[in-house]
Amino acid sequence: MGVDLGTQSVRVLAVTDDGRVLGRGSVPLAGHREGDRHEQLPSDWWEGVVGAMRQALRTLSAARVRGVAVCATSGTVLLTDSHGAPVTPALMYDDGRAGAEAGYAQETGAEVWRSLGHRIQPTWALAKLLWLNGTHAGAPASLKGARVCHQADFITTRLVGRPVPTDSSHALKTGYDLNRRAWPAEVHDRLGLSGLDFPDVVPPGTVLGTVCSEAAASTGLVEGTPVVAGMTDGCAAQLGSGAWDVGQWNTVLGTTLVLKGVTASPLHDPAGVLYNHRSPDGNWLPGGASSVGAGALSRAFPGADLPRLDALAAGREPAGAVAYPLVSRGERFPFLAADAEAFMLGRPADDADHHAALLQGVALAERLCLAYIRLLGAPIAAPVAFTGGATRSAYWNQLRADVLGLTATVPEHTDSALGMAVLAAYGVVTSGDSAARGGVGGETAHAPLSAVRDMVRVRTVLEPRPQVSRRFDEPFVVLVDELERRGWLPSDTAAYAREHG
């Protein structure tokens, strides 16, 4: 069973070893947004998980569930007491109030972040911890001893009935050092965070414990069901995409756009906007999260008939305007620009043209992301896997393959919950293999993911249409030029993109 704590809902899938979905559930989530502020109630997460699990179990016996893993939004964090009860608000993945704190954290731990090849950004959990420690009522004394808790940790704690270790994937944006396999205690001391209780960290796929009696009564799961350490939602989508071999990439298009790929060693990024997770099988998962995405469509056309607009957009290739469809202020990948804003070059002729410009704008930004990855020296081997909620649009899938000029695949199930079902199976299968659990970043052997390969089924293979691909070369250059002109996209990245993108 895989659990995905998304921005707008909790989703659960119960999946067999050969990829058949036997049960599914979904419960909506709401939050509070105001300017740079974005918070949700952890109690809503748990109620959503309970409801979605019970829905999924309507169609199968709970005794068939051999394990469960949880993914969540990357960088979402809160502080709890020693029993797991919240003592601060939960700051969501895109809460942007910690800009000053991010700069301080980056400067203070620069040598550590340099060795890891990334920069601390305002939306990262480490910056948010500094913000919470400095602004929450009664801080810092009232927070001494408070436990650092990522979004997924809150759920696994409730499932097991006690605080459990976090996984290295969710811990990454909290400053966890994947090279040393440890929290950077010396940086915490300099930042004034040493009074907080940072959890133990284990590799994704590690069995954390088993479902306790109280959680069993709430969720319908059987007491004693293994709970497996998960990964962030972007990494979960990577597992669910089947893009597991070196050189393969997955792009997750939902509210925003996340790219993850597989390399044999960490991918170094001098700009620090790309960061490296570690795969359960020992490979590395470099990637980044852009702020463009399908959220721009729902904002521009709330409640619209999007399939109808898709059909009309097919006649606008390219559209009469070039869009950069940021969902919220600020960009994180493939460049860092806190002041970046959405823009439209030209004026769309009508709603269909506007819709086409947004669809194409996301695809052009996706193309720029892949160009940046090539610039850093990473291989990109076709096919690219498409996952995320936006894959419901068959037209957009084909358009993206055309704009990228790459063969693409769409799995039968594109939800990140599938990736967590895969990881739950992997964790249960390998839990007795001590070599496979040798630790993140070490030189010990890792169990291959091939044991659970059959859980991912490909639904669609998309071949790019060369005559269509060529139509988007000029709009791509127009977008790159404008991003460079505004001072957001570095000139060397822009030059490479124009020539090789």
DONUPA-181435 format. One record per residue (C-alpha): x negated, y, z negated; residue number from 0; residue in one letter. Coordinates in steps of 0.05 Angstrom, whole numbers, padded with zeros to 5 digits. Each point is the difference from the previous one (the first is absolute). Last residue first. Layout:
<pts>
[[X,Y,Z],NUM,"A"]
...
</pts>
This chain:
<pts>
[[-00365,00454,00522],500,"G"]
[[-00069,-00004,00030],499,"H"]
[[-00015,00068,00030],498,"E"]
[[00053,00044,-00033],497,"R"]
[[-00004,-00040,-00065],496,"A"]
[[-00076,00006,-00003],495,"Y"]
[[00003,00076,00008],494,"A"]
[[00055,00007,-00052],493,"A"]
[[-00037,-00043,-00050],492,"T"]
[[-00063,00042,00010],491,"D"]
[[00040,00064,-00005],490,"S"]
[[00031,-00017,-00067],489,"P"]
[[00077,-00001,00001],488,"L"]
[[00033,00051,-00046],487,"W"]
[[-00028,00066,00026],486,"G"]
[[00063,00022,00036],485,"R"]
[[-00037,-00004,00066],484,"R"]
[[-00020,-00072,-00014],483,"E"]
[[00071,-00023,-00012],482,"L"]
[[00021,00039,00062],481,"E"]
[[-00053,-00032,00044],480,"D"]
[[00018,-00070,-00025],479,"V"]
[[00074,00011,00014],478,"L"]
[[-00014,00027,00071],477,"V"]
[[-00048,-00058,00012],476,"V"]
[[00054,-00050,-00019],475,"F"]
[[00052,00036,00042],474,"P"]
[[-00047,-00007,00061],473,"E"]
[[-00013,-00075,-00009],472,"D"]
[[00073,-00015,-00012],471,"F"]
[[00022,-00011,00072],470,"R"]
[[-00058,-00049,00010],469,"R"]
[[00031,-00049,-00049],468,"S"]
[[00064,-00002,00041],467,"V"]
[[-00034,-00023,00064],466,"Q"]
[[-00042,-00048,-00041],465,"P"]
[[00060,-00035,-00033],464,"R"]
[[-00025,-00026,-00066],463,"P"]
[[00018,-00073,-00016],462,"E"]
[[00044,-00013,-00059],461,"L"]
[[00004,-00069,-00034],460,"V"]
[[00062,-00011,-00042],459,"T"]
[[00022,-00043,-00059],458,"R"]
[[-00066,-00026,-00027],457,"V"]
[[00008,-00046,-00060],456,"R"]
[[-00040,00008,-00064],455,"V"]
[[00008,-00056,-00053],454,"M"]
[[-00038,-00049,00045],453,"D"]
[[-00067,00033,-00019],452,"R"]
[[00006,-00019,-00073],451,"V"]
[[-00061,-00047,-00004],450,"A"]
[[-00035,00044,00051],449,"S"]
[[-00010,00054,-00052],448,"L"]
[[-00069,-00027,-00016],447,"P"]
[[-00021,-00015,-00071],446,"A"]
[[-00057,00044,-00022],445,"H"]
[[-00071,-00022,-00015],444,"A"]
[[-00043,00039,-00048],443,"T"]
[[-00041,00061,00020],442,"E"]
[[00039,00048,-00043],441,"G"]
[[00041,00060,00021],440,"G"]
[[00064,-00023,-00033],439,"V"]
[[-00007,-00060,-00044],438,"G"]
[[-00015,-00074,00003],437,"G"]
[[00074,-00020,00006],436,"R"]
[[-00014,-00041,00062],435,"A"]
[[-00056,-00036,-00035],434,"A"]
[[00046,-00017,-00058],433,"S"]
[[00048,-00036,00045],432,"D"]
[[00060,-00018,-00043],431,"G"]
[[00038,00064,00016],430,"S"]
[[-00011,-00010,00075],429,"T"]
[[00069,-00025,00020],428,"V"]
[[00036,00043,-00051],427,"V"]
[[-00038,00063,00020],426,"G"]
[[00008,-00013,00074],425,"Y"]
[[00075,-00012,-00007],424,"A"]
[[00008,00065,-00040],423,"A"]
[[-00043,00035,00052],422,"L"]
[[00044,-00022,00057],421,"V"]
[[00063,00020,-00039],420,"A"]
[[-00034,00066,-00012],419,"M"]
[[-00013,00009,00074],418,"G"]
[[00073,-00016,00013],417,"L"]
[[00021,00054,-00049],416,"A"]
[[-00038,00049,00044],415,"S"]
[[00058,-00007,00048],414,"D"]
[[-00013,-00015,00073],413,"T"]
[[00033,-00068,00006],412,"H"]
[[-00003,-00032,00069],411,"E"]
[[-00067,00032,00010],410,"P"]
[[-00009,00054,00053],409,"V"]
[[-00060,-00007,00045],408,"T"]
[[-00038,00052,00039],407,"A"]
[[-00041,00002,00064],406,"T"]
[[-00038,00065,00004],405,"L"]
[[00005,00064,00041],404,"G"]
[[00014,00038,-00064],403,"L"]
[[00054,00043,00033],402,"V"]
[[00030,-00061,00035],401,"D"]
[[-00001,-00044,-00062],400,"A"]
[[00032,00058,-00038],399,"R"]
[[00054,00008,00053],398,"L"]
[[00015,-00075,-00002],397,"Q"]
[[00010,00001,-00076],396,"N"]
[[00041,00065,00005],395,"W"]
[[00048,-00032,00049],394,"Y"]
[[00009,-00062,-00043],393,"A"]
[[00019,00043,-00059],392,"S"]
[[00004,-00046,-00061],391,"R"]
[[-00075,00006,-00001],390,"T"]
[[00009,00065,-00037],389,"A"]
[[00010,-00037,-00065],388,"G"]
[[-00072,-00023,-00005],387,"G"]
[[-00044,-00045,00042],386,"T"]
[[-00036,00005,00066],385,"F"]
[[-00060,-00047,00013],384,"A"]
[[-00055,00022,00047],383,"V"]
[[-00016,-00054,00050],382,"P"]
[[-00053,00014,00019],381,"A"]
[[-00068,00007,-00032],380,"A"]
[[-00022,00065,-00033],379,"I"]
[[-00073,-00002,-00023],378,"P"]
[[-00022,00050,-00052],377,"A"]
[[-00055,00050,00017],376,"G"]
[[00023,00062,-00036],375,"L"]
[[00020,00031,00067],374,"L"]
[[00043,-00062,00013],373,"R"]
[[00038,00014,-00064],372,"I"]
[[00008,00073,00021],371,"Y"]
[[00029,-00022,00067],370,"A"]
[[00049,-00046,-00037],369,"L"]
[[00025,00059,-00041],368,"C"]
[[00006,00043,00063],367,"L"]
[[00043,-00053,00033],366,"R"]
[[00045,-00001,-00061],365,"E"]
[[00006,00076,00004],364,"A"]
[[00022,-00009,00073],363,"L"]
[[00051,-00052,-00020],362,"A"]
[[00028,00045,-00055],361,"V"]
[[00005,00057,00050],360,"G"]
[[00033,-00045,00052],359,"Q"]
[[00058,-00017,-00046],358,"L"]
[[00006,00073,-00022],357,"L"]
[[-00002,00027,00072],356,"A"]
[[00052,-00051,00022],355,"A"]
[[00047,00022,-00056],354,"H"]
[[-00008,00073,00021],353,"H"]
[[00012,-00018,00073],352,"D"]
[[00063,-00038,-00019],351,"A"]
[[00022,00057,-00044],350,"D"]
[[-00007,00051,00057],349,"D"]
[[-00052,00035,00043],348,"A"]
[[-00055,-00006,-00052],347,"P"]
[[-00040,00065,-00009],346,"R"]
[[-00075,00000,00008],345,"G"]
[[-00054,-00021,-00050],344,"L"]
[[00036,-00027,-00061],343,"M"]
[[-00031,00004,-00069],342,"F"]
[[-00003,-00038,-00066],341,"A"]
[[-00045,00032,-00052],340,"E"]
[[-00072,-00010,-00021],339,"A"]
[[-00020,00038,-00063],338,"D"]
[[-00031,-00059,-00037],337,"A"]
[[-00041,-00019,00060],336,"A"]
[[-00037,-00067,-00002],335,"L"]
[[-00011,-00034,00066],334,"F"]
[[00020,-00066,00030],333,"P"]
[[00036,-00002,-00049],332,"F"]
[[00023,00039,-00061],331,"R"]
[[00041,00058,00028],330,"E"]
[[00036,00054,-00039],329,"G"]
[[00072,00023,-00004],328,"R"]
[[00052,-00055,00005],327,"S"]
[[00028,-00045,00055],326,"V"]
[[-00050,00025,00051],325,"L"]
[[00026,-00005,00071],324,"P"]
[[-00054,00030,00045],323,"Y"]
[[00042,00012,00061],322,"A"]
[[-00016,00013,00073],321,"V"]
[[00059,00030,00038],320,"A"]
[[00036,-00015,00066],319,"G"]
[[-00001,-00074,-00015],318,"A"]
[[-00046,-00047,00038],317,"P"]
[[00034,-00046,00015],316,"E"]
[[00069,00030,-00008],315,"R"]
[[00046,-00052,00032],314,"G"]
[[-00012,-00050,-00055],313,"A"]
[[00020,00054,-00049],312,"A"]
[[00074,-00009,00019],311,"L"]
[[-00001,-00074,-00020],310,"A"]
[[-00037,00017,-00064],309,"D"]
[[00052,00054,-00016],308,"L"]
[[00055,-00052,00006],307,"R"]
[[-00039,-00047,-00045],306,"P"]
[[-00009,00057,-00050],305,"L"]
[[00074,00015,-00009],304,"D"]
[[-00011,00060,-00046],303,"A"]
[[00012,00001,-00075],302,"G"]
[[-00055,00052,-00012],301,"P"]
[[-00033,00019,00066],300,"F"]
[[-00062,00043,-00014],299,"A"]
[[-00012,-00026,-00070],298,"R"]
[[00016,-00072,00018],297,"S"]
[[-00047,00005,00059],296,"L"]
[[-00057,00031,-00039],295,"A"]
[[00003,-00057,-00051],294,"G"]
[[-00019,-00045,00058],293,"A"]
[[-00072,00018,-00009],292,"G"]
[[-00056,00050,-00007],291,"V"]
[[-00034,00005,-00068],290,"S"]
[[-00057,-00046,00019],289,"S"]
[[-00025,-00056,-00044],288,"A"]
[[-00068,-00031,00009],287,"G"]
[[-00034,-00065,00012],286,"G"]
[[-00057,-00047,-00014],285,"P"]
[[00019,-00071,-00021],284,"L"]
[[-00062,-00040,-00017],283,"W"]
[[-00011,-00075,00005],282,"N"]
[[-00003,-00044,-00062],281,"G"]
[[00062,-00043,00011],280,"D"]
[[00043,00041,-00049],279,"P"]
[[-00015,00062,00042],278,"S"]
[[-00039,00057,-00031],277,"R"]
[[00023,00072,00009],276,"H"]
[[-00043,00051,00036],275,"N"]
[[00016,00074,00005],274,"Y"]
[[00004,00048,00059],273,"L"]
[[00004,00075,-00013],272,"V"]
[[-00071,00003,-00029],271,"G"]
[[-00028,00045,00054],270,"A"]
[[-00064,-00042,00005],269,"P"]
[[00043,-00063,00011],268,"D"]
[[-00036,-00066,-00013],267,"H"]
[[00038,-00063,00020],266,"L"]
[[-00010,-00053,-00053],265,"P"]
[[-00025,-00068,00027],264,"S"]
[[00031,-00056,00042],263,"A"]
[[00054,00046,00025],262,"T"]
[[00076,-00007,00002],261,"V"]
[[00048,00056,00015],260,"G"]
[[00051,00044,-00035],259,"K"]
[[00039,00060,00026],258,"L"]
[[00056,00035,-00038],257,"V"]
[[00051,00047,00031],256,"L"]
[[00055,00036,-00040],255,"T"]
[[00074,-00012,-00014],254,"T"]
[[-00012,-00067,00033],253,"G"]
[[-00052,-00019,00051],252,"L"]
[[-00052,-00051,-00022],251,"V"]
[[-00056,-00007,00049],250,"T"]
[[-00038,-00065,-00002],249,"N"]
[[-00070,-00012,00026],248,"W"]
[[-00041,-00060,00022],247,"Q"]
[[-00075,00006,00007],246,"G"]
[[-00017,-00054,-00052],245,"V"]
[[00058,-00048,-00007],244,"D"]
[[00062,00009,-00044],243,"W"]
[[00050,00036,00044],242,"A"]
[[00058,-00046,-00020],241,"G"]
[[00045,00060,-00009],240,"S"]
[[00024,-00020,-00070],239,"G"]
[[-00071,00003,-00027],238,"L"]
[[-00011,00069,00029],237,"Q"]
[[00069,00022,-00025],236,"A"]
[[-00022,-00020,-00070],235,"A"]
[[-00063,00041,00009],234,"C"]
[[00042,00061,00016],233,"G"]
[[00047,-00015,-00057],232,"D"]
[[-00056,-00004,-00051],231,"T"]
[[-00022,-00068,-00023],230,"M"]
[[00027,-00056,-00044],229,"G"]
[[-00022,-00040,-00061],228,"A"]
[[00040,-00064,-00004],227,"V"]
[[00057,-00016,-00049],226,"V"]
[[00008,-00075,-00009],225,"P"]
[[00071,-00025,-00016],224,"T"]
[[00001,-00021,-00074],223,"G"]
[[00072,00021,-00013],222,"E"]
[[00041,-00012,00062],221,"V"]
[[00020,00063,00038],220,"L"]
[[00070,00027,-00010],219,"G"]
[[-00026,00071,-00007],218,"T"]
[[00024,00021,-00069],217,"S"]
[[00000,-00067,-00036],216,"A"]
[[-00066,-00018,00031],215,"A"]
[[-00029,00067,-00021],214,"A"]
[[00019,-00014,-00073],213,"E"]
[[-00026,-00072,00003],212,"S"]
[[-00068,00020,00028],211,"C"]
[[-00021,-00007,00072],210,"V"]
[[-00071,-00028,00003],209,"T"]
[[-00070,00028,-00005],208,"G"]
[[-00046,00043,00042],207,"L"]
[[-00015,-00052,00055],206,"V"]
[[-00054,00031,00043],205,"T"]
[[00020,00014,00072],204,"G"]
[[-00028,00070,00001],203,"P"]
[[-00066,00001,-00038],202,"P"]
[[00001,00018,-00074],201,"V"]
[[-00006,00066,-00039],200,"V"]
[[00005,00010,-00075],199,"D"]
[[00043,00059,-00018],198,"P"]
[[-00024,00070,-00014],197,"F"]
[[00019,00023,-00070],196,"D"]
[[-00008,00075,-00004],195,"L"]
[[-00048,00034,-00048],194,"G"]
[[-00056,-00003,00051],193,"S"]
[[00038,00048,00045],192,"L"]
[[-00039,00063,-00016],191,"G"]
[[-00027,00006,00071],190,"L"]
[[-00072,-00009,-00021],189,"R"]
[[00018,-00062,-00040],188,"D"]
[[00042,-00028,00057],187,"H"]
[[-00059,00010,00046],186,"V"]
[[-00045,-00041,-00047],185,"E"]
[[00053,-00054,-00005],184,"A"]
[[00002,-00011,00075],183,"P"]
[[00051,-00057,-00003],182,"W"]
[[-00032,-00066,00021],181,"A"]
[[-00010,-00047,00059],180,"R"]
[[-00067,00033,00014],179,"R"]
[[00014,00008,00075],178,"N"]
[[00075,00005,-00009],177,"L"]
[[-00007,00059,-00047],176,"D"]
[[00070,00017,-00026],175,"Y"]
[[00015,00075,00006],174,"G"]
[[00075,00001,-00010],173,"T"]
[[00008,-00003,00075],172,"K"]
[[-00031,-00070,00001],171,"L"]
[[00040,-00027,-00059],170,"A"]
[[00060,-00020,00042],169,"H"]
[[-00046,-00044,00043],168,"S"]
[[-00044,-00025,-00057],167,"S"]
[[00060,-00032,-00035],166,"D"]
[[00026,00021,-00068],165,"T"]
[[-00009,-00043,-00061],164,"P"]
[[00062,-00018,-00042],163,"V"]
[[00040,00037,-00053],162,"P"]
[[00050,-00047,-00032],161,"R"]
[[00066,-00032,00019],160,"G"]
[[-00024,-00034,00064],159,"V"]
[[00054,00030,00044],158,"L"]
[[00001,00067,-00036],157,"R"]
[[-00075,00007,00005],156,"T"]
[[00003,-00021,00073],155,"T"]
[[00050,00056,00012],154,"I"]
[[-00038,00056,-00033],153,"F"]
[[-00065,-00025,00031],152,"D"]
[[00030,00009,00070],151,"A"]
[[00009,00075,-00012],150,"Q"]
[[-00069,00008,-00029],149,"H"]
[[-00009,00005,-00076],148,"C"]
[[-00056,00033,-00039],147,"V"]
[[00011,-00015,-00073],146,"R"]
[[00005,00055,-00052],145,"A"]
[[-00055,-00004,-00053],144,"G"]
[[-00002,00075,-00009],143,"K"]
[[00061,00029,00034],142,"L"]
[[00027,00040,-00059],141,"S"]
[[-00069,00032,-00010],140,"A"]
[[-00006,00024,00072],139,"P"]
[[00053,00022,00009],138,"A"]
[[00059,00020,-00043],137,"G"]
[[00046,00013,00059],136,"A"]
[[-00032,-00027,00064],135,"H"]
[[-00045,00050,00035],134,"T"]
[[-00072,-00022,-00011],133,"G"]
[[00003,-00075,-00005],132,"N"]
[[00054,-00003,00053],131,"L"]
[[-00041,00042,00049],130,"W"]
[[-00063,-00040,-00014],129,"L"]
[[00040,-00064,00011],128,"L"]
[[00027,00029,00065],127,"K"]
[[-00071,00012,00026],126,"A"]
[[-00016,-00073,-00013],125,"L"]
[[00065,-00023,00032],124,"A"]
[[-00016,00030,00068],123,"W"]
[[00047,00052,00029],122,"T"]
[[-00049,00058,-00008],121,"P"]
[[-00056,-00040,00035],120,"Q"]
[[-00061,-00033,-00030],119,"I"]
[[-00049,-00011,00057],118,"R"]
[[-00023,-00065,00032],117,"H"]
[[-00061,-00040,00019],116,"G"]
[[-00008,-00043,-00062],115,"L"]
[[-00072,00022,-00012],114,"S"]
[[00022,00072,00011],113,"R"]
[[00058,-00009,-00049],112,"W"]
[[-00049,-00021,-00054],111,"V"]
[[-00049,00057,00013],110,"E"]
[[00056,00051,00004],109,"A"]
[[00029,-00018,-00068],108,"G"]
[[00005,00070,-00029],107,"T"]
[[00008,00036,00066],106,"E"]
[[00056,-00045,00024],105,"Q"]
[[00035,00001,-00067],104,"A"]
[[-00002,00076,-00003],103,"Y"]
[[00026,00006,00071],102,"G"]
[[00055,-00049,-00014],101,"A"]
[[00019,00037,-00063],100,"E"]
[[00009,00065,00039],99,"A"]
[[00047,-00035,00049],98,"G"]
[[00039,-00039,-00053],97,"A"]
[[00070,00025,00017],96,"R"]
[[00006,-00039,00064],95,"G"]
[[00048,-00057,-00017],94,"D"]
[[-00007,-00044,00062],93,"D"]
[[-00010,-00068,-00033],92,"Y"]
[[00051,00014,-00055],91,"M"]
[[-00014,00028,-00069],90,"L"]
[[00035,-00041,-00053],89,"A"]
[[00017,00045,-00059],88,"P"]
[[-00038,-00010,-00065],87,"T"]
[[00007,-00045,-00061],86,"V"]
[[00028,-00060,00037],85,"P"]
[[00010,-00065,-00040],84,"A"]
[[-00052,-00053,00017],83,"G"]
[[-00012,-00029,-00069],82,"H"]
[[-00065,00038,-00013],81,"S"]
[[00034,00066,00019],80,"D"]
[[00008,00020,00072],79,"T"]
[[-00034,00049,00048],78,"L"]
[[00023,00010,00072],77,"L"]
[[-00025,-00014,00070],76,"V"]
[[00018,-00001,00074],75,"T"]
[[-00065,00001,00040],74,"G"]
[[00020,-00052,00051],73,"S"]
[[00074,-00017,00003],72,"T"]
[[00017,-00068,-00028],71,"A"]
[[-00013,-00074,00011],70,"C"]
[[00025,-00057,-00044],69,"V"]
[[-00015,-00075,00001],68,"A"]
[[00045,-00059,-00018],67,"V"]
[[-00013,-00075,-00005],66,"G"]
[[00029,-00069,00010],65,"R"]
[[00072,00022,00011],64,"V"]
[[00038,-00064,00015],63,"R"]
[[00027,-00004,-00072],62,"A"]
[[00037,00065,00013],61,"A"]
[[00046,-00039,00045],60,"S"]
[[00016,00034,00066],59,"L"]
[[00051,00046,00033],58,"T"]
[[00020,00043,-00058],57,"R"]
[[-00073,00004,-00023],56,"L"]
[[-00016,00058,00047],55,"A"]
[[00057,00042,-00029],54,"Q"]
[[-00024,-00015,-00071],53,"R"]
[[-00070,00021,00020],52,"M"]
[[00025,00066,00030],51,"A"]
[[00040,00018,-00063],50,"G"]
[[-00056,-00016,-00049],49,"V"]
[[-00052,00036,00043],48,"V"]
[[00045,00061,00006],47,"G"]
[[00013,00001,-00075],46,"E"]
[[-00075,-00004,-00011],45,"W"]
[[-00016,00057,00048],44,"W"]
[[00057,00042,-00028],43,"D"]
[[-00031,-00007,-00070],42,"S"]
[[-00064,00027,00030],41,"P"]
[[00036,00065,00015],40,"L"]
[[-00025,00035,00063],39,"Q"]
[[-00041,00063,00010],38,"E"]
[[-00020,00044,00059],37,"H"]
[[-00025,00071,-00013],36,"R"]
[[-00036,00038,00056],35,"D"]
[[00063,00041,00013],34,"G"]
[[00057,-00032,-00038],33,"E"]
[[00014,-00074,00010],32,"R"]
[[00035,-00043,-00052],31,"H"]
[[00009,-00073,00015],30,"G"]
[[00051,-00049,00025],29,"A"]
[[-00006,-00075,00012],28,"L"]
[[00045,-00045,00040],27,"P"]
[[00007,-00075,-00015],26,"V"]
[[-00018,-00054,00050],25,"S"]
[[00004,-00076,-00001],24,"G"]
[[-00023,-00058,00042],23,"R"]
[[00004,-00075,-00002],22,"G"]
[[-00020,-00060,00042],21,"L"]
[[-00048,00035,00046],20,"V"]
[[-00034,-00052,00044],19,"R"]
[[-00075,00010,00007],18,"G"]
[[-00026,-00072,00000],17,"D"]
[[-00019,-00001,-00073],16,"D"]
[[00069,00026,-00018],15,"T"]
[[00017,00073,-00015],14,"V"]
[[00041,00035,-00054],13,"A"]
[[00001,00074,00017],12,"L"]
[[00012,00059,-00047],11,"V"]
[[00008,00074,00016],10,"R"]
[[00002,00058,-00049],9,"V"]
[[00022,00064,00033],8,"S"]
[[-00015,00071,00022],7,"Q"]
[[-00074,00008,-00015],6,"T"]
[[-00016,-00074,00003],5,"G"]
[[-00009,-00050,-00056],4,"L"]
[[-00010,-00064,00041],3,"D"]
[[00011,-00067,-00035],2,"V"]
[[-00021,-00066,00032],1,"G"]
[[00026,-00068,-00020],0,"M"]
</pts>
